[in-house]
Amino acid sequence: MTTTDQPAHPGRPLSWLAERADQRRAAGLRRSLVPRAAQSPLIDLAGNDYLGLTRHPEVIAGAVAAVQEWGAGSTGSRLVTGTTELHAALEAELAEFAGAQAALVFSSGYLANLGVITALAGRGDLIVSDSFNHASLIDAARLSRARIAITPHNDVAAVARELADRPEARALVVVESLFSVDGDSAPLRELHAACRAHGAVLVVDEAHGFGVAGPGGRGAVFDAGLAGQPDVVVAATMSKALGSQGGAILGSAELIAHLVDAARSMIFDTGLAPASVGAALAALRLIRRDPGLPELVRKRSRELYELTVELGLRAAPPAGAVASIVMGEPEAAVAAAAFCRERGLRIGCFRPPSVPDGLSRLRVTARAGLSDIEMDQVRSVLRDLAENPPQV
């Protein structure tokens, strides 16, 4: 009998939650929210502010100017009053930057993935999903009610077999360009060739690639020469490299028109707040003016990876800003993250169900603004971790 199958106590229908919490605690999987202060002495290797733009004066000024002109909220859904001239400007500049015909802004990257996948697939369709895909892509595929085929990580041959053997007329192949946990990249050209050969659409989540990968940060899809292809759809986010909030879908004008009609997570959601739109637009213009920023964060990421290799830590080569250090069991990862925090580093800790059992890890995210002095401290702490790992 599962926890949710157990009979509820009279008057206490949620009494099973305490038992579930105890089970998670015993497995080392209990989580908690830890508020951070506006200013912290810790070196941040956990956040997604890859280019360091969240606090950039021009980005803050963009947010403030948007609030002063448009107010604190967008006042409604995108189809009613929630689309401002600022939203339209951001969509036009996002599309031009990424080499797409058009763009549509959502209030988060999660909702952008839900919107595009459920608008493009349904009962009687096939979704081929990489086994390492982000939860938003997994949830979107389930919500679509299409048949889902999960393929081994970056296995193009397995994707091609699923497409070739399918009885369904329509199919999507869904993948991240730079994977959010391991930090490696997808073989986009090969996946696109398989999609083109079998009449499928390639949907690429560029959450960790947009603003980081490719020339000037235009993304891994642009770098692969696939920008603007009619059978390629790009999902991006403004909450990482752009230092703001929100998500976007980039693709053909025909696709965007379809999403305006069919993407429920846009139609029935309040539009992105003006402050976030203004900040994202300012950040995008900064990146265009300083195309060396993405290369700088990639350089720092390579330095972090090389350090982990030198110290004998199990890490995957990074394609962007994310490096992943495998620790094994959840308790080991939690203890390692605490070890680093006590010594001045904030590092991400990923445990099941975010990663498979036995592969809990530290996720180290580089930032373009990491100084040489900070890098020296990072080296010192990670060396201590490798030589004197905490006991669990």
N, C-alpha and C positions, 0 to 999 in steps of 0.2 A: 504494500500500500504506500503510495506516495504521500508527501506531506499534505498536498492539497486535497487528497482523497479522504483524509481522516475527518471524522465527524467533528463539527464545531461545538464548543461549549455553549450552552444556552446563554444568550446575551453577550457572548464574546466570539463573534464569527471570525475574527482575525487572530484568535489565540494561537494559531499555527505559526504565526510570524516569529514568536520567541524561539520555537524549536528550530526554525530555519536559520535564525541568527546564530544559534548555538552550533549548528552544523557548519556554517561558514567559518565561524571562529575556530573550530577544531581543525578545519582544513587550511587555516591561514589565509582565508579569503574575505575576512571582514573588512569593510571599507569605511572611511569617515571623511567628512568635509573639514578641511583645515584652512580657515581664513588666513590670507596673507596680508601683511601690512603694505601700505603704498610704497614705503621704502624698506629695503631689507639688506642686511650685510651679506646675504648669501649670493654666490655666483649662480645665476640661473642657467642650468643646462636641462631644464625640464619643460619650459614653455615653448610655444610655437612662434614667438615673435622673431622669426629668423633673420630679418634684415634690421631689427632694432628700430622699427618705425612707429611703434605704439606711442612712444613719448617724443617723437620728432616734432619740433616746433611747428613745422608746416602742416603736419598731419593733425595736430591738435588745433591749429588755427582753422583748418578745413572743417573740422567738426564743430567748432564754436560758431563759425560763420554760417554753417547750415542751420544750427539751432536758432540763431538770431533771425535768420530769414524765414525759415519754415516752421519753427517751433520744435518742441521736444519729441512729438510723435508724428507719424505719417497720417494719422486720423482715420484710416480705413484700409480695406483690402485694396490690392493693386487695381482691381477692376472698378472700384468705386472712387475713392478719393486718395488712395495710397500711392499713386504714381505722380511724382513731382517732376518738374523739368530737370531736377538734379538726378533723379533716377535714370531718366532718359539719357542724360549726358554720360553717366557712369557706364550704362550699357553700351553706348556707342564706342566709348574709349576702350572698354574691356574687349569688345569684339575686334576692333582695329589692332589692338596690341597683340592679340592671340592669333590673328590671321583668319578670323571667322567672319561670316556674313552678318551675324546678329547675336545678341545676348539677351538673357532675361534674368533679372536679379530676384533672389529669394531672401527670406529673412535669416536663413542659415544654410550652411553647406549640407547639413543633414536633410533639410527639407528640399533642397535642390535635387539631391539624389532620389528621395522618395518621389518627387514630382515627375522627374524625367522618366524613370524606369516604369512607374505605374501608368504613365501616359503612353508609353511605347510598347508595353507588353501586357497581356492578359491571358485569360483562359484560352487554351488552344495554341499558345506560343511557347517558345523555349528560351530560357535564360541560362547561358553558360557562365558560371561564376568561378573565379580563382579561389582556391581554398584559403588564401591569406587575406581576402577582401575585408574591408572595414565593415563594422556593424551596420552602418547606414545603408550600404549596398545589399547586405544580407537581408535586412528588414524590408527594404524596398522590393527585392525579388519575392520574398514571401507574401508581401501585401498585394503584389500584382496578380497572384493566383496562377501565374504561368508555371509550366513544368520547369524545375530547376535541376541542372546538372552541375555538380561541383567537381572541378578538375584539379589535379595536383598543381602545386605552385609553379607558375611559369612554364607549364608543359603545353607547348604549342601543338604537338602531335595529338595530345588528348583532346584539345579544343577542336581541332580539325575533324577528329573522329566523331565527336558529338554532333557537330554541324552536318557532317556527311550522312550520318545514320538517322537523323531526326525525321519523324513523320510530319512535324509541324512545318507550315509554310514560312512562318516568320521566326527570326531568332535574334537575340542580342547576346553579344559577348561583353561581359562586364569585368573591368579590371582597374586597379590603381596604377597610375604611372610610376610613382615612387611610393612604395608600401610603407604605411604609417608606423608599423612596429619594427620590422626588420631593417627598413631603410634602403632595400635594394630596388631595382627598377624592373619594369615589365618589358618584354621583347615586343614593342609596339609595332614595328614594321612587319614582323613575322605574323603577329596576331591579325593585323589588318589584311595581310595577304590571304590568310585562312578565311577571314570574313568575306573578302571580295570573291574568293573562289566559290564560296557556298551561299552567297546571297544573304549575309548577315550584317548587322550593324554593330560597330565597335563603340562601346560607351566607356570613356576613360575618366576616372576620378583623378583630377590634377590637384587635389587639396594640398599635397606636399610638394608638388612640382611647380605650380604656378608661382611666378616671382622668384624661383630658385633655379630650376633646370633650364637648359637651352640658352641660346644667345640673348643676353640682356634679361634673362628671367622669363622669357615668353612661353616657357613650358616645355615638357618632354614631347608633347604631340607636335609642337612647332619644330622642335629639334629633330624629330623623326621624319620631317617632311610631309606630315599628314594634315597640317592645318588647312582647313577649308574643304577637305574631302567630304562629299555628300553622305558617305556612309560612316562618318566619324562624329561622335558627339562628345563634348568635353564638359565636365563638371569642375568648377573652380570654387575657391573660397576666398573671402577677404579677411578671414580671422587669423591667418598665419603670416605669410610674407607681407601682406598689405597692412598688417597691424590693426585691423578694424574688426568688423563683424559682418556676417552675411555670406550668401553663396550666389553662384550664377551658373547658368547653362549657356554654353557657346556652341553655335552650329549654324545650319542654314536658316535663311529667313522663313522657309516653309516649316521647319521644325519649331522655331520660336512661335510662329503663329499657331501651330497645333498646341503647344504648351499653354498658351494664353486661353485656349478653349478647354483644355483637358487636364492640366496639372493641378490636382485638388489641393496640394500643399502650398500652392501660390494663390489659387482662386479664393480659398476659404481662410486665408491667413492675413493678418495685418501686415502691410508693407513695411519694409526695412526702415528703421527710424532715420530721419534726416542726418543726425550726427554721424551715424555709421556710414551713410552714403558719402557725406562730405569728406570724412576721414579717408575712406577707401579711394576716392577720386584723387585726393591730394597725394596719397601714397603711390598710386599708380603713376602719377605725373613725376614724382621724385625718382622712381625706378627708371622711367624713360630718360630722365635727365642724367642719371648716374648709373649706366648699365653695368658698371663694375661691381656694384653691391652684391648681386647674386654670385659672382665668381668668388668674392671674398668669403661669403658664408660657406661655399663649397670647399675653399681652401682650409678654413678652420675645421670643417668636418673631416677632411682627409687627415689633418694633423691629429685629431682626436682618435681616429681609427688606427693610425700608425702607432700611436702611443699604446692602445690596447693590445695590438699585436706584439709590440716590444715587451709588454708586461705579461704576455701569455694568457690574457683574458680571451674568452670565446666571443668573437665579434664578427659581424658580417660587413663586408666592404660597403660603404655608403654611396648612394647615387646622388644624394642631395644633402640635406642638413641633419638627417637622422642617422645615428650609429646605435647599434643594439648589442648589449653585452649579456650573453646568456648566463644565468646563475643557477638554473635547475629548478629546485622546489620553491614554492611561494615564500616560505620562511627565510630562505637564503637571500632572496631578492629584497624582501622587506628589511632584513638586517643590514644588507649592503647599502640600501638607500639611506637608512638611519645613520650608518657609519659615515657616509659622505656628508650628510647634513650636519652632523656634529662637527665636521671639519671644514664647513663653509661652502659646501656645494649642494644645490638643489637639483636632484636627478630623478627622472621619472621611473616609476616601478610598475611593471606590467605583469599581471597574474591571470590565470584562468578566470573567466572565459575569454579574456582579451587575447590570450595566447593558449596553445595546446598544453595539456598536462605535462609537467616535467621540463617545460621550456620557459618558466618565469624568467624575467630579465630586467635589466636596467636599460632605459632608453635615454641616450645622451643626445641632446639636440644642440647643435652649434648655433652661434649668432655672429652676424657680420661684425658686431661691435666688440667682441671679446678682445681685450687688450693682451699684450704679451705678458704683463704681470699676472693677469688672471689665468692665462694659459699655464704659467709656471705653477700656480697654486693647484690647478686641475691636475697637472702631471704629478705633483707631490702627493695629492690625496689618492689618486688612482693607483699610484705605486704602493702606497700604504695598504690599500685595499687588496692588491694582488699579493703582497708579501705577508699581510697579517689579516686574512679574512675573518670577519666576526663569527663567533661560534653560535650555532642555533640548536 
